[in-house]
Amino acid sequence: MFVGLGNPGAAYEKTRHNVGFLSLDSAAETEGVKLARPLFSSFAIGKKVIDGHRCIFVKPLTYMNRSGIILPRLFKKYQITPASLVVLCDNMDLPPGSVRVRKGGGTAGHRGLRSIQHEIADSEFIRIYIGIGRPGEDESVVDHVLGIPGSDEALELMHGAARAAQALRMLVSEPIERVMNEFNRKDTHRSGAQ
């Protein structure tokens, strides 16, 4: 199951905190997956078999701090375990647009991850982090993550979302070690190196 984290609604659509949504949308679009919100549900979902694997794309629509509350029911319905969960989310410790893949770990203060870990009582799921950088000297964390980046940074985030979508696609059929080796190398896109 692939879960992108963000906040629903037009007011949050272009904020840094929604790069997880952006990444999931990019992956879904590439695969031709349409996400729809089932009646009376607090999530959008799309499904497709890719390379022989059942892939479920999910966007929680419960706001970031409660991202995990939808998962126990979906895990039960689709017979998902935490080991097959991949979460896409923003990370302030990475430069804008950088991508890192990791299995397990803490939440680093990310409330969406904290909600997921609380609800599924497990931290060993895979995360694809998309960097959004740290707030400026006179900017709060909340203002930074809920802020809308300028045009240059927005391009970096779009690039990061596309790379995160590539990492997600690779995880469908490749072992995580190979994906980490591919995507956790020093990002070179800013210098134009290949």
N, C-alpha and C positions, 0 to 999 in steps of 0.2 A: 504494500500500500504506500503510495506517494502522497505526502501531505505538505501543502504549501501554507506558510503562516502569514497572516496579515490581518487587517481590519476591514470589514465590509463598508461599502458606501463611498459615494463620490468624493467626500471630504478627505478621505484617506488614500484614495487611489494612487496618487503620485508621490506619496511620502516614502522616505527611506525604509520605514518599518514594513512596507508592503512588498519588498523585493522578493520575498518568498512566494507571494501570490503571483508576481510577475514571472518568476522562474517556472512555476508550475504551469501557468498559462502558455509560456513559450514551449515547454515540453509537450503539452497537450495539443497545441496547434500543429507542431511538427509531426505528431503521430496521427493527426486527424481525429482527435478525441474531443467530443463536445461535453462540457460540464453543464449539468442542469441541477436545479434545486428541487428535490422531491417535495411534494405537498406536505406542509406542516413540519418540514425538516429545517435544521439549523446548519446545513452544510450543502455544498454543491459537489456533485460526484459525476465521474465519467469512467467508463471501463473499456478495455481493449485487450485482446490477446496479442502479445508482442514476442516474437521469437519463441512461441510455444509457452510463454509465461502469462498468466492472468495478471494484468496490471490495473490497479484501481487508483484513480486520481481524485484527491479530495481537497476541498478548501473549506475549513471551518468558518462559519459565519457568525460566530459567537463572540467576536472581538478577541484580541490577542491574549488577554489575561485568562481567558476561559477556553483556550484552543483545544484542550484535551478532553473536555466533557463529552464530546461526540464519539470518542474512540472506543470505549468499552463496548458500546452497542454495535458499532461497525465491525469490531474485531470478532464479536460473537456471530453476527450475521454472515460474514464472509470467511469465517474460520481463519482469521489472521493472528499471527503471534508477533510480539515485539521484535523478534529477530528479522521479520520481513517488512518492518516499518522504515521508511526513509522520509526524513523531515527536511524541508528546505526553508531556511530562515536567514535573517540578517545577522551580522556580527560586527560590533563596533571595533573589535581588536584587529580587524583586517582593513587594508586600504580599500577605498571605493572600487568595486568591480572585481576584486580578488575573489577566488573560489578555493575553498578547502573542503575535503571530504574526510569524515572521521566517524569511527564507530565508538559509541559509548562516551562517557564523560559527564561533566557537570553541566550546569545551566548558564554559568557566567553571568547570572543576574537576569537572563532573558526570561521574561514572564510566560511567554508562550511555551518554551521548553519546560519550564517549571510546572506548568499546568499539565502538560503531557506526561511528564515523569510521575507526577502525583496520581493521575487518573489510571495509568496502566501499571503503576508500581514497578517500573523497570527503567533503566537508563542505558541499556545496551543497544539501542536502536542506532541506525545510521543517520548522520546529519550531513547535509550539504550546506555549508555556510557561504553566504555572499557578503563580502565586505561593504560596510557603509562608512567606515572611518569614525574617528572620535569627534565629539563636539568641540567647537572652538573655545577659547579661553573664557569668554563671557556668555557661553551658551549652556543651558542645562541639558541633561541627557534626554529628558522628555521632549524639549523643543527640537533637539537634533533628530531623534528618531521619527518624530511626527512632522518634521519639516520637509519641505519640497526642495530638492537639490536644484542648483543652477544648471544651465544647459550642458556645460562640460561634464559635470559630475553625473548628470542624468544619463549621458551617453555611456559613461563608465559603468553605471549600474545596469543599463540595458545590455552592455557587453557581458557583464557578470551573470546576468540572468540567463543569457543565451548559453554561456559556458556551463552554468549549473544545470541547465536542461540537457546539455550534452553528457555531463557526468551522470545524470539520472538515467539517460538512455543506455549508457554503457553499463550501469549497474544491473540492468535487466539480464544481461548475458555474460558478464565478466565478473571474476572475483573482486572483492573490494580492494584487495592489495594492489591489483593492477590499476584500478580506477584511482586509488590514492596516489600511486606512483605517477600517473598521467596528470592529475589535476593539482597535486600539492606541491609541485615544483614551483620555484619562484616565478611569479607572473611576469611575462615579458611584453605584454601587449602595449604598454605605454611607450616603450622604446622603439616599437616597430620590429623587434627581433622575432624570428620564427622559432 
